[in-house]
């Protein structure tokens, strides 16, 4: 009888721990508009929890930036410091990438033959914006954001981004665009329970770009 009670107690404890773990995983959906009220794609949404948590996001082991039809795809790549970064040339001609680093970091250059791929070594360690261009094709531009938080997402063509598995509790949600001249306003939210839905708006309108 005691063993049965002990087993039931153990199951109850495990259920409580599972429920506590589930309660710590929150979700957030945000729609970001530009200053003119239109959907803003390629905006980094950065979530900065204000309370330390043991939760860790599932981050990719490495990230690939493609060059295709003389464009960087994606236009904006978001990584955490040290993430291995690879450039892949899907065009039928050379690309010679140059990366302009934030202050205090070193610029880089990578030349890639057609249908080839090269790793950037070492990875980008300093947080901030890295602007991408091509020595051979002046119309090409793209960006890498090395984020100071592991909780991030990029808005889609409708200006929407969803983040799952966020820590419960208060957090600042900050939109960021590589072409901004001034910081965007942060929104303070309390994550947990029901999914959180936000609307955000940039303080400027990014210039339009041609997408093939």
Secondary structure, DSSP 4 states (H G I P E B T S, - for coil): -HHHHHHHHHHHHHHHHHHHHHHTEEEEEEEEE-TTS-B--S-EEEEEESS--S------SEEEEEEETTEEESSEEEEETT-EEEEEE-SSS-EEEEEEPPTTS--EEEEE-TT-EEEESS---S-EEEEEEESS-TT-EEEEEEESSS-EEE--TTSEEEEEEEESEEEEEEEE-TT-SSPPPEEEEEE-SSPEEEEEE-SS-PPP----
